Each structure stands twice: as structure tokens, then as C-alpha cells.
């Protein structure tokens, strides 16, 4: 998202957003935290369980404290900060997975995130997850999560599916965003307005070095010739799909 769009993602008419500090859990390699910093906020603390991701976070967020830990055992104490964010693991709700939901340990992490929200009571929280969360268990899972976030009416909670392609990214990537503004703050949240222009790959592939690309052998070249422009593996004859995918052909989802 562009900087001004990201800023508006938080507090409407707020004049002090650039002074805000944020904490991110399940930070991954730092995609969300990088966006928040580009919006003018300060990364105070980033938590991630994966060692290699923590090394990446340390390289790109030198002023932030990086903690390598499982958030289910995390004790943050009483930090002074403004915004809590988290792209909690989404495999349990993904359309391409088994969709174990809250019965999966990874799905349960969203409940851990909610526990952290009510313990630390940040001014704003942001949860990012896959679109599959909206349809999991007939929508009951999302309803349950929203009910927990609305408990005690401590937060004004908003949710919406956003597509990255609507905000300057040359990729159709939809994600669910759940945003909460603490009830004692006299500010309303507004989702960013989609841009009129939707970039495509050729718009962002600039100054790319010349390359001959991959040279396929004759057998694979004939198979690739069966895929029409803009097509993919679903356009191939079923026997060829099975040949290449083997057991994955029966896995369902995005394979």
C-alpha cells in the first residue's frame, strides 16, 4: 500500500500517527512491519519463532527489539506502545489446506493474539489473515473470533477483505483485515478507498536484466505449448496433470 493509504488505515483525522510505536507478533520476515514503518510509525518490538526470519528482521529493523519466541509462552510485561499487529498463521483457514481452524494449533494462535490484546490493551490492533477465515465452518469461526474481540465492548471492531491490487500492487492478493480501535479513543476507522488504476506485472518489471530464461527439453516444451497465454496447469490434459503432480493431484485446494 502507498504510504498515505497505510496511514489512513488507522485513526481518521489523527495528527500524531507518526509518533506511534507498534509491536508485531508472528512477524515473519517483516512485510507488515516494513509497511508500518514506511507509514511513519516506529517498530518497537517484533516477535517471531523462526530463527532465519528473526535474522531478516534484525537486518531490516535495526532500531527494534527482536525476540525469537513462541507467542503462546510470551510474556511482554507492560510495554509502552500504541499499536499491536499480527499476521497470525493462516494455514488452518486457507482454502488450499485442510482447514483445521481453531482445532489446529496454528489456528489457535489467533486466540492467543486476542489474549495479548486484552492484556496489553493497545490503542489499535490489526489482524491480517486469509480470506478462507470468512467461510470456515460456514462463517461461524469468524463470528466466534469477532465476538471475542467485541467482548466487554472495549474495542470498536471492523473487518473487511482487501485486495493488494487495489492499492498499487501488481498482484491480485486478497486478505482479511480485522482492525480494532479502543473504545475510549474518539476516532473512527475507515478502510482505504481502492485506487482507480490497477497495476499489472509489466508496470513493475522495470530495469530487469536481460535473460534468456529457462530452456526446456523437447518433452517439457511440448507440454508447455499446451498451456495457452494466461493459462496454467488446469489447461493441461488430465493424464499429464497426474503425471507431474502424482499424489498431489488428489490433494485438493491450490495443489
C-alpha positions as CSV (number, residue, x, y, z in Angstrom):
1,X,0.0,0.0,0.0
2,X,1.1,3.6,-0.6
3,X,2.1,5.5,2.5
4,X,-0.9,7.8,2.6
5,X,-3.2,4.8,2.2
6,X,-1.5,2.9,5.0
7,X,-1.7,5.9,7.3
8,X,-5.5,6.2,6.8
9,X,-5.8,2.6,7.8
10,X,-5.6,3.6,11.4
11,X,-7.1,6.7,13.0
12,X,-9.1,9.1,11.0
13,X,-8.1,12.7,11.5
14,X,-5.3,11.7,13.9
15,X,-2.4,14.2,13.9
16,X,0.0,12.1,15.8
17,X,0.2,8.9,13.9
18,X,3.9,9.4,13.1
19,X,4.7,9.3,16.8
20,X,3.1,5.9,17.3
21,X,5.1,2.8,18.3
22,X,4.0,-0.6,17.3
23,X,4.6,-4.2,18.4
24,X,4.2,-7.1,15.9
25,X,3.8,-10.8,16.8
26,X,4.1,-13.6,14.3
27,X,6.2,-11.0,12.4
28,X,7.5,-13.4,9.7
29,X,10.1,-11.8,7.5
30,X,8.8,-8.3,8.3
31,X,6.3,-7.5,5.5
32,X,3.7,-5.8,7.7
33,X,6.3,-4.1,9.9
34,X,8.0,-2.6,6.9
35,X,4.7,-1.2,5.7
36,X,4.0,0.3,9.1
37,X,7.5,1.9,9.2
38,X,7.0,3.4,5.8
39,X,3.8,4.9,7.0
40,X,5.8,6.8,9.6
41,X,5.4,4.5,12.7
42,X,8.2,3.1,14.8
43,X,8.8,-0.7,15.3
44,X,9.4,-1.1,19.0
45,X,9.3,-4.9,19.3
46,X,9.0,-7.7,16.8
47,X,8.3,-11.3,17.8
48,X,8.8,-14.3,15.6
49,X,9.5,-18.0,16.3
50,X,11.6,-18.8,13.2
51,X,15.3,-18.2,13.6
52,X,16.0,-17.2,9.9
53,X,13.1,-14.8,9.9
54,X,14.5,-13.2,13.1
55,X,17.8,-12.7,11.3
56,X,16.0,-11.0,8.5
57,X,14.1,-8.8,10.9
58,X,17.3,-7.8,12.7
59,X,18.9,-6.8,9.4
60,X,15.9,-4.6,8.3
61,X,14.6,-3.2,11.6
62,X,17.8,-2.2,13.4
63,X,16.1,0.0,16.0
64,X,13.6,-2.6,17.0
65,X,14.0,-5.3,19.7
66,X,13.7,-8.7,18.1
67,X,12.5,-11.7,20.2
68,X,12.6,-15.3,18.9
69,X,9.8,-17.0,20.8
70,X,6.5,-18.8,20.6
71,X,3.8,-16.3,21.4
72,X,2.0,-18.9,23.5
73,X,4.8,-18.7,26.0
74,X,5.5,-15.0,25.5
75,X,5.5,-12.5,28.4
76,X,5.8,-9.0,27.2
77,X,5.4,-7.4,30.6
78,X,3.8,-3.9,30.3
79,X,5.4,-2.2,27.3
80,X,4.5,1.4,26.4
81,X,3.3,1.3,22.8
82,X,0.3,2.2,20.6
83,X,-0.5,-0.4,18.0
84,X,-0.4,-4.2,18.1
85,X,-0.3,-6.0,14.8
86,X,-0.1,-9.7,13.7
87,X,-0.3,-11.8,10.6
88,X,-1.1,-14.8,12.7
89,X,-0.5,-18.2,10.9
90,X,-3.3,-18.8,8.4
91,X,-2.8,-22.4,7.2
92,X,-5.6,-23.6,9.4
93,X,-8.1,-21.4,7.5
94,X,-6.6,-21.4,4.0
95,X,-8.7,-22.7,1.1
96,X,-5.6,-24.7,0.0
97,X,-5.2,-26.5,3.3
98,X,-7.1,-29.0,5.4
99,X,-8.9,-26.1,7.2
100,X,-8.5,-27.4,10.7
101,X,-9.4,-24.0,12.0
102,X,-9.3,-23.4,15.7
103,X,-8.8,-27.1,16.3
104,X,-5.4,-26.8,14.7
105,X,-2.6,-25.4,17.0
106,X,-1.8,-22.8,14.3
107,X,-5.4,-21.7,14.2
108,X,-5.4,-21.3,18.0
109,X,-2.7,-18.7,17.7
110,X,-5.4,-16.1,16.7
111,X,-6.9,-16.8,20.2
112,X,-3.5,-16.2,21.7
113,X,-3.3,-12.9,19.9
114,X,-6.7,-11.9,21.3
115,X,-5.5,-12.7,24.8
116,X,-2.5,-10.4,24.2
117,X,-4.8,-7.7,23.0
118,X,-6.9,-7.7,26.2
119,X,-3.8,-8.0,28.4
120,X,-1.9,-5.1,26.9
121,X,-5.0,-3.0,25.7
122,X,-3.2,-1.2,22.7
123,X,-4.9,1.8,21.2
124,X,-5.3,-0.1,17.9
125,X,-4.8,-3.7,16.8
126,X,-4.6,-5.1,13.3
127,X,-5.0,-8.8,12.4
128,X,-4.3,-10.0,8.9
129,X,-5.4,-13.4,7.7
130,X,-6.6,-15.4,4.7
131,X,-10.0,-14.9,3.1
132,X,-10.7,-18.5,4.0
133,X,-11.3,-17.4,7.6
134,X,-14.6,-15.7,6.4
135,X,-16.0,-19.0,5.1
136,X,-14.5,-21.5,7.5
137,X,-17.2,-23.6,9.3
138,X,-19.9,-21.7,7.4
139,X,-18.7,-18.4,8.8
140,X,-19.1,-19.5,12.4
141,X,-15.3,-19.3,13.1
142,X,-15.0,-15.6,12.1
143,X,-18.2,-14.9,14.1
144,X,-16.7,-16.5,17.1
145,X,-13.5,-14.5,16.8
146,X,-15.3,-11.2,16.3
147,X,-17.5,-12.0,19.4
148,X,-14.3,-12.5,21.5
149,X,-12.8,-9.2,20.2
150,X,-16.1,-7.4,21.0
151,X,-16.2,-8.8,24.5
152,X,-16.8,-6.1,27.1
153,X,-17.1,-3.5,24.3
154,X,-13.5,-2.5,24.9
155,X,-12.9,-2.1,21.2
156,X,-14.7,-0.9,18.1
157,X,-14.0,-3.7,15.7
158,X,-14.1,-3.5,11.9
159,X,-13.3,-6.2,9.3
160,X,-13.1,-6.3,5.5
161,X,-11.4,-8.2,2.7
162,X,-8.8,-6.1,0.9
163,X,-7.1,-6.8,-2.5
164,X,-3.5,-5.7,-2.8
165,X,-4.1,-4.9,-6.5
166,X,-6.4,-2.1,-5.4
167,X,-3.6,-0.3,-3.7
168,X,-0.7,-0.2,-6.1
169,X,0.5,-3.8,-6.0
170,X,0.7,-5.8,-9.3
171,X,-0.8,-8.9,-7.8
172,X,-4.3,-10.0,-7.0
173,X,-3.9,-10.9,-3.4
174,X,-6.9,-10.8,-1.1
175,X,-6.6,-10.8,2.6
176,X,-8.9,-10.3,5.5
177,X,-8.1,-7.4,7.9
178,X,-9.6,-7.1,11.3
179,X,-9.0,-3.7,13.0
180,X,-9.9,-2.6,16.5
181,X,-9.8,0.9,17.9
182,X,-10.0,1.1,21.7
183,X,-13.4,2.3,22.8
184,X,-12.1,5.2,24.8
185,X,-10.5,6.8,21.8
186,X,-12.8,9.2,19.9
187,X,-11.7,8.1,16.5
188,X,-13.4,6.1,13.8
189,X,-11.6,3.6,11.5
190,X,-12.1,3.8,7.7
191,X,-10.8,1.2,5.2
192,X,-8.7,2.8,2.5
193,X,-10.5,3.7,-0.8
194,X,-9.4,1.5,-3.7
195,X,-7.3,3.2,-6.4
196,X,-8.8,3.6,-9.8
197,X,-5.7,2.3,-11.5
198,X,-4.8,-1.4,-11.1
199,X,-1.1,-2.1,-12.0
200,X,-0.1,-5.3,-13.8
201,X,3.2,-7.1,-13.9
202,X,4.6,-5.2,-16.9
203,X,4.1,-2.0,-14.9
204,X,6.6,-3.0,-12.2
205,X,9.1,-5.0,-14.1
206,X,11.4,-2.1,-14.8
207,X,15.2,-2.2,-15.3
208,X,15.2,-6.0,-15.3
209,X,18.4,-7.6,-16.6
210,X,18.2,-9.3,-19.9
211,X,17.8,-13.1,-19.6
212,X,17.2,-16.0,-21.9
213,X,15.0,-17.6,-19.3
214,X,14.7,-21.3,-18.8
215,X,15.4,-23.6,-21.6
216,X,13.1,-26.7,-21.5
217,X,13.9,-30.0,-23.0
218,X,11.8,-31.1,-26.0
219,X,9.3,-33.2,-24.0
220,X,8.6,-30.4,-21.5
221,X,8.5,-27.8,-24.2
222,X,5.7,-29.7,-25.9
223,X,3.8,-29.8,-22.6
224,X,4.3,-26.0,-22.0
225,X,3.0,-25.4,-25.5
226,X,-0.3,-26.9,-24.4
227,X,-0.8,-24.1,-21.9
228,X,-2.5,-21.0,-23.6
229,X,-1.4,-17.4,-22.8
230,X,-2.7,-16.6,-19.4
231,X,-3.4,-20.2,-18.6
232,X,-2.0,-22.6,-16.1
233,X,-1.8,-26.3,-15.1
234,X,-5.6,-26.7,-15.2
235,X,-5.5,-26.3,-19.0
236,X,-3.4,-29.4,-19.4
237,X,-4.9,-32.8,-20.2
238,X,-5.7,-34.7,-17.0
239,X,-3.2,-37.5,-17.7
240,X,-0.4,-35.0,-17.9
241,X,-1.6,-33.3,-14.7
242,X,-1.5,-36.6,-12.9
243,X,1.9,-37.5,-14.3
244,X,3.5,-34.3,-12.9
245,X,1.6,-33.9,-9.7
246,X,1.5,-37.6,-8.7
247,X,-0.2,-37.8,-5.2
248,X,-0.6,-34.0,-5.1
249,X,-3.3,-34.3,-7.8
250,X,-5.7,-35.7,-5.2
251,X,-4.8,-33.1,-2.5
252,X,-7.5,-30.6,-3.4
253,X,-7.1,-26.8,-2.9
254,X,-4.4,-25.0,-4.9
255,X,-2.2,-28.1,-5.2
